[in-house]
Amino acid sequence: MSTAATYSSTTLREDFAIIRGLARRKREIGELPCQAATLRRWADLNDRRMVRPQVLIFQIPWQEFETVDPDALRPRCADPWLREVEINLRQELYQWNHFAGDMVVDPFLVCRRVGGPSSVYADYGLQEQQISEAGAHDVLLRPIINSLADVEKICKPRVWVDDAETERRRQLLEEAVAGEIPVVVQGITTQWHTPWDMAVHWYGVERLMYDLIDNPDVVAAVCARMCAITGEVLDEQERLGLLRSEEHTSELQSHSDLVCRLL
């Protein structure tokens, strides 16, 4: 098969069977009436018409969960892209079964547009300098920002998109699910803006905390430059179509906690 020429047809069929079974269960859960009700409560909360507090569970240590319940969470697909899809499906279904809170499961499968950056973690032209000590598990970081001149070295990451790879993945996913669930191509639906997280890599935590007092102008300049760069990146992502969905979706959307009727 041209979609995965490096794998035997038998291996690919096995991958398809795994994805198809997980996708079928996702669609069944996504079509439950409770999904629309939960989504409405998220919209009410964000519209400042809260019915009750909503429970959002994230930042989940999946590697630790996998050691406890490998049968449910350990991936089995050979194809790298399908393996990534499988991991996301297994984690979503596991959370729904064990600690759903107020999560919403969509009745469709998302194929992300291939492109980037998709988060604050990107290449800004600065290389962090780690200091590791023998026998230690923690990592220290040598400060590489020491002045306002160093702040000017922070560069805008390259924004890119690969439509050919996106289409290859979409076709492979469509073939895998075989109509069990709609496949929807989406751009970047959410991305964190956290200048502090990146600044730590260039400062080290201790030095950054001290500089809030000793060199506040430098810290402020780092944050200001990161904010400006983020705006430039978002503008380019929008121009390239990375922030939009290419296909119509139902009213249920991933990241339901962000749904707001006022926007």
QUIHU-V534243 format. One record per helix or strand of 3 or more residues. SS is the DSSP state (H for helix, E for strand). FROM is the first residue (numbers start at 1). TO is the last residue. If there is no record, write none. Layout:
ss->SS from->FROM to->TO
ss->SS from->FROM to->TO
This chain:
ss->H from->2 to->4
ss->H from->9 to->30
ss->H from->33 to->46
ss->H from->62 to->68
ss->H from->70 to->73
ss->H from->80 to->98
ss->E from->108 to->112
ss->E from->129 to->131
ss->E from->140 to->142
ss->H from->148 to->151
ss->H from->163 to->177
ss->E from->182 to->186
ss->H from->195 to->203
ss->H from->205 to->214
ss->H from->216 to->239
ss->H from->256 to->258
